[in-house]
Amino acid sequence: MTMSLDTKAKLACLYAGGVWGLFWIPLRALEDAGLHGLWVTAVYFLVPTICLLPVTVWRWHYVRKGGAQLQLTAMLSGGALLLYSTSIVFTDVVRAMLLFYLTPVWATILARVLLGDAITLSRLVAMAMAVAGMLTIFGLGVRFPVPQNAGDWMGVGSGMLWAVAMVRIRKDNSHSATDLTIGFFLWSFVFSAAVALVLAPQQMPNVAQTMPALPLLLVFMAFLVLPGTYASLWGPKYLSPGVVGLLFMTEIVVGAISVAILADEPFGVRELSGVILIAGASLLEPLQALYRPRVRRV
């Protein structure tokens, strides 16, 4: 059976979210190697930028043709990634993820105002499930997820920037996901390196300091981060930004489980309940889309 473009785009976003749920692992490896928090992100983004140099040369004509609009979208998405990755360093991994994933709220509002997308009942139900899941993981009735430090606010800001970028990708879907991926990492590196040079110039790492984490970083880039980034910039071209935000929430599911296993953070009934709610929110609309054609055939 041939999948529709819509289904492929949804699967791409689900996959991308899962990949980003493991995004914290090489970041923490660089931090454990002794790198300053601001330089962690600069080194992290330098690796894919270098890896993509041959592709950049090959696609240069199309990158130039994309002009300022392509670069603005890449800058917004790259800035969102910078804020998000830095928030992981300066706050708890799960807190960073949850605050970032207010994205469906911002994206749904922006898509309604700028693209005229309808806010359906199923979308509202999915967002309610997602928020309930996030509150459950945080500790409903114990800790309300209000940003409490700089890392938390970076998580909120990254979600807002990502929502704007998704609206732009949807509004002008003529840009190649390959060219967006190139710009995504390039601007992430430029922004992170600039911040690190201004705020922590004396903490610049040397090659020897980064070597212990380099093998893990290269494996993650080759097999997860680069294809996951491409999927995260290709899928949104064909979907409502609000749907994209919900689909990407598979990151919380993968992230919460991987943090519990690898970082020995708590994962009990409360966390499992939150994960189930968030997974349900992410899968609600895709499952509805699969069910509708069957109903019509009957």
PAMIKOL-192330 format. One record per residue (C-alpha): x negated, y, z negated; residue in one letter. Coordinates in steps of 0.5 Angstrom, whole numbers, plus 500, padded with zeros to 3 digits. Layout:
N
XYZa...
end
This chain:
298
500500500m497507502t497512496m500519498s495525497l499527491d498520488t490521489k490528487a493525480k488519479l482524481a484528475c486523470l479520472y475527471a478528465g476521462g469523465v469529461w471525455g464523455l461530457f458531449w454525449i448528453p449534450l448531443r442528446a439534448l440537441e437531437d431532441a430539438g433544443l436550441h444550442g443555447l438552451w442545451v447548456t441551460a437545461v444541462y446545468f439545471l439538472v445537477p443544480t436541482i440535484c444538489l439543492l439538498p447538499v446546498t441547504v446542508w452546506r449553506w453555512h460553509y458556502v456563506r463562510k467561503g464568501g466572495a472568494q469562493l464564489q469568484l472561483t466558482a464563477m470562473l470555473s462555471g464560466g469555463a464550463l459554459l464556454l466549453y459546453s457551448t463550444s461543443i454545440v457550435f463546433t466539432d467535439v474534437v476541435r472543442a476539446m483540443l482548443l480547450f486543452y491549450l490549458t496546460p500552456v496557460w496554466a503553466t505560465i500563470l502558475a509560474r508568474v503567480l505561484l512561483g512554480d518551476a517549469i521543469t524539463l519534464s513539464r516542457l517535454v509533456a507539453m511538447a508531446m501534448a501539442v504534437a498529439g493535438m496537431l497530429t489529430i488535427f492533421g499535421l501539415g494539413v490543418r493548423f488548429p487556428v480558431p475558425q468560428n465562434a465555437g472554436d473561440w469559445m473553446g480557447v476562452g474556456s481553457g483560459m478561464l479554467w487555467a485561472v480557476a485552477m490557479v485560484r484553487i491551488r492558491k487558496d486550497n481551504s475551500h471545500s470541493a463540495t462547496d466548489l461543486t455546488i457553485g460550479f453548477f449553480l453559476w454555470s446554470f445562471v450564466f447559460s440561462a441568462a445568455v439563452a434568455l437574452v439571445l434566444a428567448p423564443q426558443q425556450m424548451p418545454n418539459v415534453a421536449q426535454t423528456m426524451p433526453a432526460l433519462p440519459l442525462l440523469l444517469v450521466f449526472m448521477a454516475f459520471l458528471v457529479l463525481p467527476g466534477t467533484y474530482a476535478s475540483l478536489w485534485g487541483p487543490k494539491y497539484l500545480s495547475p500545469g500538472v492539472v492541465g496535463l492530467l485532464f488531457m485524458t479527456e481527449i483520449v476518451v473523447g476522441a475514442i468515444s466520438v469515433a465509436i458513437l458519432a461515427d467520426e474518423p479514427f485511424g492511424v493519425r488519430e491513434l498516434s495523436g491519442v498515444i502522444l497525448i496519453a503519454g503527456a498526461s502520464l509522464l509526470e505521474p509515472l515519474q513520481a511513482l518511479y522516483r521512490p523506487r530509485v531512492r530505495r535502490v
end
